[in-house]
Amino acid sequence: EGPCPLEFSGAMAAWVALPVALPTASIQKAARGREPQPALQRPVTLAATGRGAEFAAGASPFLAGAAGLWSATRSRRRRRNASVQLAAAAEGVKAKPASKGIAKGVLARLRTRSPKTAGKKMKKMPPKPDAWELDEEGRRIYPWPKSFAEIVQTAATSTLNLIHEGETRVEVDFPPLPLADLDWNTCDVSETRIVDSNIQHAIAFSKLLIKDPRPLPVLDVEEANKAAKAGAEPAEPDKINELLERKFKKNPLASPNQKRTVRMLFPNKPDMLRARDIHYEKWRKMDRPDLLRRGYYNEVNDDTWEGPFEDIYVFIIAQNAGELPKIRSYVEKADAVAAKQGRVLRHVLFNLNCNKLRNDIAFFKTVVPFRPGLATPQVHFDFLATFRNAYLIRFGKYTMTVLRDPYNINYLGALYRAYPGPWQIFLQDEDGTYRTIDVHDKRPSIVAVKRKLMRAVGLAKDALLPEEAIWDDVYRPKNEKAGTLRIGTDFTREGFGDAQWWEADFDSECSEKWRL
């Protein structure tokens, strides 16, 4: 838009008629391939040759045609903008002004540096969890969660409570998808939908850890490491000693005002890069994306590993039991280097489905002689047993056949724990709601949860359970009373044994933290 620079044809004609010195002879000789220097010394004017009027007469039609073309183009542009505005007005939408060019718009935004907040809806924060209630013994009884946002928020709060009490190893475990879409006890944890859901939950969980304004407690390095190990020897002491011989730089960002940093660790580098590309928007929306970093389990064994610079390490999406020795190696080596620097690290096992991985160890135990480095029962007894549980949800869906109507009885329940609350057993009613039926101070076994659900549904006699509920769990007295032995029909319903291998072996585990 604007005045056409060719609309002053009359003025240009008058200007052409002025006695302007032009090297006419130079132009003619250059066209014939001669040297133009002599002609430059003899400037000739159009007025002197009498050709000024002729040149002006020939230039006027060209200038007039160009001015007409410009006027036509400008008219078409105005008509097009007017039609767009009329159409937008008819639809009730405010028309946008004509574009001034991409470059100008970008430069204007760069100059202002103001975010586009006009008309943008603010993201609603998840509702706060329902308030807990105190039971007769003064224990916190939590209600059943209503959404995954509440689950992640409660899990982060429980984790921070344990960390501020001095714990350095914490476990969080809950199904990443609804119960109708996923059986968390028997699923394949390497499925893409499960992996992506766990990554999204882990990012939201890590953001809440970063946003917590409370500073981490200052712990004595030697005492904290001694309490974390609980007397268990490291799996690779020679490699740890070799690692300590290297010189690691101190955290370049360490300062009194430095905010908390979290490192999410993936099973391998391809999974880390995939999460970076697919879930990039989750990182970009953070106020400080540099506080949430990415890594992988085996980076601690690379020569390029710079050392543990972060405050909290979150291990996610372990795909089989063979990943547990890698996690143990990372935790032990990172703690050793941090202790040399005078620091204490915090580690979180986030949604690794440790119960399923423990159950898979029985299979891997037969393959270990052929493939060294796979998980063995010692991984649980010396490593997983040192992690305190901050949050857990484990569903149990059962069916029992009885010799009376309705013959097949279905019942569903769940084991729930949110620290500092106790271990709660929920039963799902017919309307789909959950209610607490039992509370434990220590982690009940899987079979004990099933027996509690049987008693709540009214199947204790059909299942031939003892009259006293104290005999349902692995924490029962060692000297059983006479008459409490199970008869043959009981084994056909529940199988031999009333606990998994990792639940009943109290003597082999280095610590009972995982039960508290």
C-alpha positions as CSV (number, residue, x, y, z in Angstrom):
1,E,0.0,0.0,0.0
2,G,1.1,3.6,-0.4
3,P,1.6,6.1,-3.2
4,C,3.0,4.7,-6.5
5,P,6.5,6.0,-7.1
6,L,5.7,6.2,-10.9
7,E,2.8,8.6,-10.6
8,F,4.9,11.8,-11.1
9,S,5.2,11.3,-14.9
10,G,4.7,15.1,-15.5
11,A,7.4,16.1,-13.1
12,M,9.8,13.5,-14.6
13,A,9.1,14.8,-18.1
14,A,10.0,18.3,-16.9
15,W,13.1,16.9,-15.2
16,V,14.2,15.1,-18.4
17,A,13.9,18.4,-20.3
18,L,16.4,20.1,-18.0
19,P,20.0,20.4,-19.2
20,V,21.4,17.3,-17.5
21,A,24.9,16.2,-18.5
22,L,24.9,12.6,-19.8
23,P,27.8,10.8,-21.4
24,T,25.9,10.1,-24.7
25,A,29.1,9.6,-26.8
26,S,30.4,7.1,-24.1
27,I,27.3,5.0,-24.4
28,Q,27.4,4.9,-28.2
29,K,31.2,4.0,-28.3
30,A,30.7,1.3,-25.6
31,A,28.0,-0.3,-27.8
32,R,30.6,-0.5,-30.7
33,G,33.3,-1.9,-28.3
34,R,35.4,1.2,-28.2
35,E,37.1,2.8,-25.2
36,P,34.7,5.2,-23.4
37,Q,37.3,7.4,-21.6
38,P,37.5,10.2,-24.2
39,A,33.8,10.6,-24.2
40,L,33.7,11.1,-20.5
41,Q,35.7,14.3,-20.9
42,R,33.0,15.7,-23.3
43,P,29.7,15.7,-21.5
44,V,26.8,16.4,-23.8
45,T,23.4,17.6,-22.5
46,L,20.0,16.7,-24.0
47,A,19.1,20.3,-24.2
48,A,22.2,21.0,-26.3
49,T,21.3,18.2,-28.8
50,G,17.7,19.2,-29.0
51,R,16.5,15.7,-28.1
52,G,15.0,16.4,-24.6
53,A,11.5,16.9,-25.8
54,E,11.7,13.7,-27.9
55,F,13.0,11.6,-25.0
56,A,10.2,13.0,-22.7
57,A,7.6,12.2,-25.3
58,G,8.8,8.6,-25.6
59,A,9.0,8.1,-21.8
60,S,5.6,9.4,-21.0
61,P,3.5,6.5,-22.4
62,F,5.7,4.0,-20.4
63,L,5.3,5.9,-17.2
64,A,1.6,6.2,-17.7
65,G,1.2,2.4,-18.3
66,A,3.2,1.6,-15.2
67,A,1.1,3.9,-13.1
68,G,-2.1,2.4,-14.5
69,L,-0.9,-1.2,-13.7
70,W,0.0,-0.1,-10.1
71,S,-3.4,1.5,-9.6
72,A,-5.2,-1.7,-10.9
73,T,-3.2,-3.9,-8.6
74,R,-4.0,-1.7,-5.6
75,S,-7.7,-1.6,-6.4
76,R,-7.8,-5.4,-6.6
77,R,-6.1,-5.7,-3.2
78,R,-8.6,-3.3,-1.6
79,R,-11.5,-5.2,-3.1
80,R,-10.1,-8.5,-1.8
81,N,-9.6,-7.2,1.7
82,A,-13.1,-5.7,1.7
83,S,-14.7,-9.0,0.7
84,V,-12.8,-10.9,3.4
85,Q,-14.0,-8.4,6.0
86,L,-17.6,-8.7,4.9
87,A,-17.5,-12.5,5.0
88,A,-16.0,-12.4,8.5
89,A,-18.6,-9.9,9.7
90,A,-21.3,-12.2,8.3
91,E,-20.0,-15.1,10.4
92,G,-19.6,-13.0,13.5
93,V,-15.8,-13.3,13.6
94,K,-13.6,-10.3,13.9
95,A,-11.5,-10.1,10.7
96,K,-7.7,-10.0,11.0
97,P,-5.9,-7.0,9.5
98,A,-3.9,-7.4,6.4
99,S,-0.7,-9.2,6.9
100,K,2.4,-7.0,7.0
101,G,4.8,-9.8,6.3
102,I,6.3,-12.6,8.3
103,A,9.6,-10.9,8.9
104,K,8.0,-7.8,10.4
105,G,5.7,-9.8,12.7
106,V,8.6,-11.9,14.0
107,L,10.7,-8.8,14.6
108,A,7.9,-7.1,16.4
109,R,7.4,-10.1,18.7
110,L,11.2,-10.3,19.4
111,R,11.3,-6.6,20.3
112,T,8.4,-6.8,22.7
113,R,9.3,-10.2,24.2
114,S,5.8,-10.4,25.7
115,P,4.0,-13.8,25.9
116,K,0.7,-14.3,24.1
117,T,-1.6,-14.5,27.0
118,A,-4.6,-12.7,25.6
119,G,-7.5,-15.1,25.3
120,K,-5.5,-18.1,26.6
121,K,-7.2,-20.2,29.2
122,M,-5.1,-20.9,32.2
123,K,-4.5,-24.6,32.9
124,K,-6.5,-25.9,35.9
125,M,-4.6,-27.6,38.7
126,P,-5.8,-31.0,39.8
127,P,-8.1,-30.9,42.8
128,K,-6.5,-31.6,46.1
129,P,-7.0,-35.1,47.5
130,D,-9.7,-35.6,50.0
131,A,-8.7,-35.1,53.6
132,W,-7.6,-38.2,55.5
133,E,-9.4,-39.2,58.7
134,L,-8.0,-40.6,61.9
135,D,-9.1,-44.0,63.0
136,E,-9.4,-45.2,66.6
137,E,-5.7,-45.9,66.9
138,G,-4.7,-42.4,65.5
139,R,-3.7,-43.7,62.0
140,R,-4.4,-41.7,58.9
141,I,-7.0,-43.4,56.7
142,Y,-7.1,-42.1,53.1
143,P,-10.1,-42.3,50.8
144,W,-10.0,-44.0,47.4
145,P,-8.4,-41.6,44.7
146,K,-10.7,-40.1,42.1
147,S,-8.2,-39.5,39.2
148,F,-4.7,-40.1,38.0
149,A,-3.9,-36.5,38.7
150,E,-4.7,-37.0,42.3
151,I,-2.7,-40.3,42.4
152,V,0.4,-38.5,41.0
153,Q,-0.1,-35.6,43.4
154,T,-0.5,-37.8,46.4
155,A,2.5,-40.0,45.4
156,A,4.7,-36.9,45.1
157,T,3.6,-35.6,48.5
158,S,4.2,-39.0,50.2
159,T,7.6,-39.2,48.5
160,L,8.6,-35.8,49.8
161,N,7.4,-36.7,53.3
162,L,9.7,-39.7,53.4
163,I,12.6,-37.7,51.9
164,H,12.2,-34.9,54.5
165,E,12.3,-37.6,57.2
166,G,15.7,-38.7,56.1
167,E,15.0,-41.5,53.7
168,T,17.1,-41.7,50.5
169,R,15.5,-44.7,48.7
170,V,11.8,-44.6,48.0
171,E,9.4,-46.7,45.9
172,V,6.2,-45.6,44.1
173,D,4.0,-48.2,42.3
174,F,0.5,-47.9,40.8
175,P,-1.2,-49.0,37.5
176,P,-0.6,-46.4,34.8
177,L,-3.9,-47.1,33.1
178,P,-7.4,-47.8,34.3
179,L,-8.3,-51.3,35.6
180,A,-10.6,-51.9,32.6
181,D,-7.7,-51.4,30.2
182,L,-4.9,-53.0,32.0
183,D,-4.1,-55.9,34.4
184,W,-1.0,-54.5,36.2
185,N,-0.2,-57.8,37.8
186,T,0.3,-59.8,34.6
187,C,0.7,-57.3,31.8
188,D,3.7,-56.8,29.5
189,V,5.3,-53.7,30.9
190,S,7.2,-53.1,27.6
191,E,4.0,-52.3,25.7
192,T,4.0,-48.9,24.1
193,R,0.9,-47.6,25.7
194,I,2.1,-48.6,29.2
195,V,5.6,-47.1,28.5
196,D,4.1,-43.8,27.3
197,S,1.7,-43.6,30.2
198,N,4.4,-44.2,32.7
199,I,6.6,-41.5,31.1
200,Q,3.8,-38.9,31.3
201,H,3.1,-39.8,35.0
202,A,6.9,-39.6,35.7
203,I,7.2,-36.2,34.2
204,A,4.3,-34.8,36.2
205,F,5.7,-36.5,39.3
206,S,9.2,-35.0,38.8
207,K,7.7,-31.5,38.2
208,L,6.0,-31.7,41.6
209,L,9.3,-32.7,43.2
210,I,11.0,-29.7,41.6
211,K,8.3,-27.3,42.7
212,D,8.4,-28.2,46.3
213,P,9.8,-25.1,48.0
214,R,11.2,-26.9,51.1
215,P,15.0,-27.5,51.0
216,L,16.2,-31.0,51.2
217,P,17.4,-32.0,54.7
218,V,21.1,-31.9,55.3
219,L,22.3,-35.4,56.2
220,D,25.6,-36.8,57.4
221,V,27.0,-38.6,54.4
222,E,28.5,-41.6,56.2
223,E,25.4,-42.2,58.3
224,A,23.0,-41.7,55.4
225,N,24.9,-44.2,53.2
226,K,25.1,-46.7,56.0
227,A,21.4,-46.5,56.7
228,A,20.6,-46.8,53.0
229,K,22.7,-50.0,52.5
230,A,21.4,-51.6,55.7
231,G,24.5,-53.7,55.9
232,A,24.3,-55.2,52.4
233,E,27.6,-55.4,50.5
234,P,27.7,-53.7,47.0
235,A,27.3,-56.0,44.0
236,E,30.5,-54.7,42.2
237,P,33.0,-53.4,44.8
238,D,36.0,-53.7,42.4
239,K,34.3,-51.6,39.7
240,I,33.2,-49.0,42.3
241,N,36.9,-48.7,43.5
242,E,38.0,-48.2,39.9
243,L,35.4,-45.5,39.5
244,L,36.5,-43.7,42.6
245,E,40.0,-43.4,41.2
246,R,38.7,-41.1,38.4
247,K,38.5,-37.4,39.0
248,F,35.0,-36.0,38.8
249,K,34.2,-32.3,38.5
250,K,32.0,-30.7,41.1
251,N,28.6,-29.6,40.1
252,P,29.1,-26.4,38.0
253,L,25.6,-25.2,38.9
254,A,26.0,-25.8,42.6
255,S,25.1,-22.7,44.6
256,P,23.0,-21.8,47.7
257,N,20.2,-20.5,45.5
258,Q,20.2,-23.4,43.0
259,K,16.9,-25.0,42.7
260,R,16.3,-28.8,43.0
261,T,17.2,-30.9,40.0
262,V,15.8,-34.3,39.0
263,R,17.2,-36.8,36.6
264,M,14.9,-39.4,34.9
265,L,16.7,-42.6,34.0
266,F,15.6,-44.9,31.1
267,P,16.6,-48.5,30.4
268,N,18.7,-47.5,27.4
269,K,19.7,-44.6,25.2
270,P,17.1,-45.2,22.4
271,D,14.3,-45.1,24.9
272,M,15.6,-41.9,26.3
273,L,15.8,-40.3,22.9
274,R,12.3,-41.5,22.0
275,A,10.9,-40.0,25.2
276,R,12.7,-36.7,24.4
277,D,11.1,-36.6,20.9
278,I,7.6,-37.8,21.7
279,H,7.1,-36.1,25.0
280,Y,9.0,-32.9,24.1
281,E,6.0,-30.7,24.8
282,K,5.9,-31.9,28.4
283,W,9.5,-30.7,29.0
284,R,9.0,-27.5,27.0
285,K,6.0,-26.3,29.1
286,M,8.1,-26.2,32.2
287,D,9.3,-22.9,33.6
288,R,12.8,-24.3,34.0
289,P,13.2,-27.3,31.6
290,D,16.9,-27.5,32.6
291,L,16.0,-28.7,36.0
292,L,14.5,-32.0,34.7
293,R,17.2,-34.0,32.9
294,R,17.4,-37.4,31.1
295,G,19.7,-40.3,31.3
296,Y,19.9,-44.1,31.0
297,Y,20.9,-47.0,33.3
298,N,24.3,-47.8,31.7
299,E,25.6,-44.2,31.5
300,V,27.3,-44.7,34.8
301,N,29.6,-47.3,33.1
302,D,30.6,-44.9,30.2
303,D,33.9,-43.2,30.2
304,T,32.2,-39.9,29.4
305,W,30.0,-40.0,32.5
306,E,30.6,-36.7,34.2
307,G,29.2,-37.7,37.6
308,P,26.0,-37.3,39.7
309,F,25.1,-33.7,39.5
310,E,21.3,-34.0,40.3
311,D,19.6,-34.2,43.7
312,I,16.9,-36.8,43.0
313,Y,17.1,-39.8,40.5
314,V,13.9,-41.3,39.2
315,F,14.1,-44.8,37.6
316,I,11.3,-45.6,35.2
317,I,10.0,-48.2,32.6
318,A,12.2,-51.1,33.5
319,Q,11.0,-53.7,31.0
320,N,12.1,-57.0,32.7
321,A,13.8,-58.4,35.8
322,G,17.2,-58.2,34.0
323,E,17.1,-54.4,34.4
324,L,17.2,-54.6,38.2
325,P,21.0,-55.3,38.4
326,K,21.6,-52.3,36.2
327,I,19.6,-50.1,38.5
328,R,21.4,-51.4,41.5
329,S,24.8,-50.7,39.8
330,Y,23.8,-47.1,39.0
331,V,22.5,-46.5,42.6
332,E,25.6,-47.9,44.3
333,K,28.1,-46.2,42.0
334,A,26.4,-42.8,42.0
335,D,26.2,-42.9,45.8
336,A,29.9,-43.8,46.1
337,V,30.9,-40.9,43.9
338,A,28.5,-38.5,45.7
339,A,29.9,-39.6,49.0
340,K,33.4,-38.7,47.8
341,Q,32.0,-35.2,46.9
342,G,30.3,-34.9,50.3
343,R,26.8,-35.2,48.9
344,V,23.7,-37.4,49.6
345,L,21.5,-38.5,46.6
346,R,17.9,-39.6,46.7
347,H,16.6,-42.4,44.5
348,V,13.0,-43.2,43.5
349,L,11.8,-46.4,41.8
350,F,8.8,-45.1,39.9
351,N,6.2,-47.6,38.6
352,L,8.6,-50.4,38.0
353,N,6.0,-53.0,39.0
354,C,8.5,-54.6,41.4
355,N,6.1,-57.4,42.4
356,K,6.0,-58.6,38.8
357,L,9.7,-58.3,38.4
358,R,10.3,-60.2,41.6
359,N,8.0,-62.9,40.4
360,D,10.0,-63.1,37.1
361,I,13.2,-63.7,39.0
362,A,12.2,-67.3,39.5
363,F,12.4,-67.8,35.7
364,F,15.6,-65.9,35.3
365,K,17.2,-67.8,38.1
366,T,17.3,-70.9,35.8
367,V,19.0,-68.9,33.0
368,V,21.6,-67.1,35.1
369,P,24.3,-69.8,34.6
370,F,24.1,-69.2,30.9
371,R,23.7,-65.5,30.9
372,P,25.6,-63.8,33.8
373,G,24.3,-60.4,35.0
374,L,20.6,-61.3,35.1
375,A,18.5,-60.8,38.3
376,T,18.8,-63.2,41.2
377,P,16.9,-63.3,44.5
378,Q,19.8,-61.4,46.0
379,V,18.6,-58.3,44.1
380,H,15.6,-58.2,46.3
381,F,17.2,-59.3,49.6
382,D,20.2,-56.9,49.3
383,F,18.7,-54.0,47.2
384,L,15.0,-53.7,46.8
385,A,14.4,-54.5,50.5
386,T,16.2,-51.1,51.3
387,F,13.5,-49.0,49.6
388,R,10.6,-47.5,51.6
389,N,7.2,-47.6,50.0
390,A,5.7,-44.1,49.7
391,Y,2.7,-44.9,47.5
392,L,1.2,-48.2,46.2
393,I,-2.0,-49.5,44.5
394,R,-2.3,-53.1,43.7
395,F,-5.6,-54.6,42.4
396,G,-6.8,-58.1,43.0
397,K,-9.7,-59.6,40.9
398,Y,-10.8,-63.1,42.0
399,T,-13.6,-65.6,41.3
400,M,-14.6,-68.4,43.7
401,T,-16.9,-71.4,42.9
402,V,-19.2,-72.5,45.7
403,L,-21.8,-75.3,46.0
404,R,-24.7,-72.9,46.4
405,D,-26.4,-70.2,44.4
406,P,-25.0,-68.2,42.6
407,Y,-22.1,-70.8,42.4
408,N,-19.6,-68.3,40.9
409,I,-18.9,-65.3,43.1
410,N,-16.7,-62.5,41.7
411,Y,-15.0,-60.0,44.1
412,L,-12.5,-57.3,43.5
413,G,-10.3,-55.3,45.9
414,A,-7.1,-53.4,46.2
415,L,-4.1,-52.9,48.5
416,Y,-3.6,-49.2,49.0
417,R,-0.9,-47.2,50.8
418,A,-0.1,-43.5,50.9
419,Y,2.6,-42.5,53.4
420,P,2.3,-41.7,56.3
421,G,-1.0,-43.7,56.3
422,P,-1.1,-47.4,57.0
423,W,-1.6,-50.3,54.5
424,Q,-5.3,-50.2,53.6
425,I,-7.4,-53.0,52.0
426,F,-10.3,-51.7,49.8
427,L,-13.2,-53.7,48.6
428,Q,-15.3,-52.7,45.6
429,D,-19.0,-52.7,46.2
430,E,-21.7,-53.4,43.6
431,D,-22.1,-49.7,42.7
432,G,-18.4,-49.5,41.9
433,T,-17.3,-47.5,45.0
434,Y,-14.5,-48.6,47.2
435,R,-14.5,-48.9,51.0
436,T,-11.8,-49.7,53.5
437,I,-12.3,-53.2,55.1
438,D,-9.0,-53.6,56.9
439,V,-5.8,-51.7,58.0
440,H,-2.3,-53.0,58.6
441,D,0.8,-51.4,60.0
442,K,3.1,-53.7,57.8
443,R,2.8,-54.6,54.2
444,P,0.4,-57.6,54.0
445,S,1.2,-60.5,51.6
446,I,-0.7,-61.0,48.4
447,V,-2.5,-64.1,49.8
448,A,-3.4,-62.2,53.0
449,V,-5.1,-59.5,51.0
450,K,-7.1,-62.2,49.2
451,R,-8.2,-63.7,52.5
452,K,-9.3,-60.4,53.9
453,L,-11.5,-59.8,50.8
454,M,-12.9,-63.3,51.3
455,R,-13.9,-62.5,54.8
456,A,-15.5,-59.2,53.8
457,V,-17.6,-60.9,51.1
458,G,-18.6,-63.7,53.4
459,L,-16.6,-66.6,51.9
460,A,-14.5,-67.4,55.0
461,K,-16.4,-70.7,55.6
462,D,-16.4,-71.7,52.0
463,A,-12.6,-71.1,51.8
464,L,-12.1,-72.9,55.1
465,L,-10.2,-70.0,56.6
466,P,-9.3,-70.0,60.3
467,E,-11.7,-68.3,62.7
468,E,-9.1,-65.8,63.8
469,A,-7.8,-63.4,61.2
470,I,-4.4,-63.2,62.8
471,W,-3.4,-66.4,60.9
472,D,-4.1,-64.9,57.5
473,D,-0.7,-63.1,57.1
474,V,3.0,-64.0,57.2
475,Y,3.3,-62.0,60.4
476,R,1.4,-64.6,62.4
477,P,3.0,-66.2,65.5
478,K,5.5,-69.0,64.8
479,N,3.9,-71.5,67.1
480,E,0.4,-72.1,65.7
481,K,-2.4,-73.3,67.9
482,A,-3.6,-76.9,67.6
483,G,-6.4,-77.2,65.1
484,T,-5.3,-74.4,62.8
485,L,-3.6,-76.7,60.2
486,R,-5.2,-76.5,56.8
487,I,-6.9,-79.5,55.4
488,G,-6.5,-80.9,51.9
489,T,-9.4,-79.0,50.3
490,D,-7.8,-75.7,51.3
491,F,-4.7,-76.5,49.2
492,T,-6.9,-77.0,46.1
493,R,-8.2,-73.5,46.5
494,E,-5.1,-71.5,47.3
495,G,-2.2,-73.7,46.4
496,F,0.7,-74.7,48.6
497,G,2.2,-71.9,50.7
498,D,0.6,-68.7,51.8
499,A,3.2,-66.2,50.6
500,Q,5.6,-65.5,47.7
501,W,9.3,-66.3,48.0
502,W,10.2,-62.7,48.7
503,E,7.5,-62.3,51.3
504,A,8.2,-65.2,53.6
505,D,12.0,-65.3,53.8
506,F,12.7,-62.9,56.7
507,D,16.2,-64.2,57.4
508,S,17.7,-63.5,53.9
509,E,16.6,-59.8,53.6
510,C,19.0,-57.2,54.8
511,S,16.3,-54.8,55.9
512,E,12.5,-54.7,56.4
513,K,12.1,-51.2,55.1
514,W,10.1,-52.4,52.1
515,R,7.5,-53.9,54.6
516,L,7.0,-50.6,56.6
